């Protein structure tokens, strides 16, 4: 092993340990708080909407939340962004494949045919009654900065601008400042609101069964007139 790699890996390990000791628990706590509505949704969906097909995707969403927290606890931001985007990919995929066992089995056998986000959103708009009108209402009262945080995550992952391109340096450059990790926590919060709005637009007619905290937080953004329109 070249001596430079030995030095770099030692420095990476040292910086990662220092970051984790100083900020790891705090970042995990903040990430869990940001993700809490999504975790409540996952518990509800596992309890009421499993079909025996593609159930593993819901487990994958929760695992991706854990991955995000773990990466940030070490100060590693780019992999955290991949895990954030995976939360969106897997949850949207579950909404489709849970009711399409033949297509899901084909994907398991061949690794081909996985539907992309645009097709999945189109499916929701076409086959979930009132989805389109509900999602429009929630977009009007969104708290997140981005209409679709998936686009922001994709820009980072695909390096679509100079600000998203990794910098050259030693291995320890992978350990990012605490402030950058906090920005990822903010993105987690945006992802959660985005997925919440999709899910409640699909299942609003079952509002009595949805966790009360989710219903309160969502409808708390609506005016009286919007509530009537949303739930009619």
N, C-alpha and C positions, 0 to 999 in steps of 0.2 A: 504494500500500500504506500503510495507517495506520501511523504511527510506532510505536504500541504493539505491533503485530505484528512489526515489524522488531526491536524490542527483545526481544520474547519469543522469537522464533526464534533470535536471537543467544545469548540466555541458555540456551535449550534446547541449542543446539549446544555451547556452552561446558561446560555441566554434563555432557552426554553424553560429551564428549571427556575430561573429567577422570575421570569414572567409568571409562571404558574404559581409560584409561592406568593408573589405580590398581588396578582389579579385573578388567578384561576377561579377561586370559589366565588368571588364577586361576579365575574362574567357568567359563570354557570347559573347563578341565582337570577341575574337579570335576564338571561336568555330563557330560563324556565318561566319567569313571570311574563315575558313577551309572548311565549308560545302557549300559555295556559288555556286560552279559549280553543286553540286547535287541539290540545290534548283532551279537553272536555268533549269536543266533537268526536274525536276518535273513540273515546270510551262509549259514547252514545251510539255511534255507527256500528261498533263491534257488538253492542248489546241488542240492537234492533234491526240492522239492515244487512247482515251477512247472508250470502247466498250459497256459500261453499265454493264459489268461483272467485279467484283473484283476491281472496282474503289477505294473502301475504302482502299485498300492496299497502294495506292499512298499517300492518306491522312495519313495513318499510318506511312509511311516513314518520312514525314515531321514532324509528331508529335514526332517521335523517336529522330529526331534532336533536337527538343525543349526539350525533356526529358533529353537528354545528357547535354545540356547547363544548365538546371535547376539543375541537380545533381551536376555538377561541381561548379556551383555558390555557393552551400552549402558545397563543399568539400567532397561530397560523391562519391567515385570513382567506387566501384563495381557495383552499379546499372547503372552507366554511361556506363560501359562495356557491360551490358546486352542490353542497348538501342542502342549502336553502332552495335552490332551483329544483332539486330532486323532490322536495316536499310537494311542490306544485305538480310536477310531472306525475308522480305516483298517485296523488289524490284524484286528479282529473282522470287518470287512467282507470282507477278503481270505479269511478262513477259509471264508466262505460262497460268495462270488462266483467263486472259483477253480474251483468245480465247477458253476457255473450260468451258462454262456455266454449263454443266451438272455436271462435276466434282466439280465445285465451289458450286453449289447448294447442292450437296451431303455432302460436308464438312460442310456447314452451318446447314444442318439438323442433321448430326450425329457426327460432330467433329472428324471424321476419314478420313484417306486417304490423308492428307496433304503431298505433295511431299517434300522430303529433298533436300538439296542443290546439292548433287551429281547428282541426277536425273534431276534437273532443268538445270544444266550446260550441261548435256548430251543432253537434249531436244534442247537447243540453238545450240549446235554443229551440231545437226542432221537436224534442220528445218529452221535455219536462214542462207541463202546463204552467203558463204564466211566468216561466223563467225570465223571458226577455223583458217583460214589463217590470218585474221585480228588480232585476239587476240594474236597470236604468234608474230606478228610484234610489237605490243604494249608492250608485255612483254620484248622484247629485249631493249626497250628504256624507261622502267619504271623509275620513280623517287623515288617511294616508296621503303622502305627497304624489305618488305615482298611481295613475289609473290601473296600470298593470305592472307590478314590480318584477314580473317574469322578464319583461323586456330589459329592465335595468340589469338583472342578473345575467341574462344572455349576452348583453354588451360586454360585461366583465369577462365572462367565460370565453367568449369568442374574440376578445381583445379588439373590439370594434372602434376604439378611440385610443389616442396616445395615453390618456390618463389611466387606461385599463391594462396597459402592457406591462408585464413584469420588468423589473430593473436588473441589470447585471451586477453581480456582487458575490461575496462569499456566501456560504450556506446560511449563515446566521441572519442574512437579510430576510429570510422567510419569517422570522419573528417580528411581528409588526407592533407598533405602539398601541398602548391601551386605548387611545382615542379612536384608532381605526377599528379596533375590535368592538367598541361601543357603536360605531356606525353599522356594523353587522347586526348588532342587537336591534337597532332601529329598523333595519331591513327585515329582520325576522318579524317584527311587529307589523310591518306593512304586508308581508306575505300572509300573516295570520288573518288580518282584516280582509284581504283579497279572497282568501279561501273561505272565510266565514261568509262573505257576501254571496259567493257562489253556492255554498251548501244551503244556506237558509233560503236562497231564491229557489232552490230545488225542492226543499222540504217544508216550506213555510206553512202549508196546510196542516202539518203535524206539530204545530207550535206547542201544543200542550205537553208533548212528550220530549221536546228538545230541552236540554238543560236550561233552567230558568235564568241563570246568569247570562247565557248567550242571548236569549230572547230579550232580556232587559237591556243589555248593552246595545243590541242592534236596533230595537225599536226606540230606544232613547235618543237615537239620532234623527228620528222621524217626527214631522209635525203630525197633528191629529188627522189632517186630510190625507197625508201620505200613509199613515197607518191604515186608514180605511181602504185606500187603494191597494196597498201592499198585501193585505190579508183577505181581500174580497175574493 
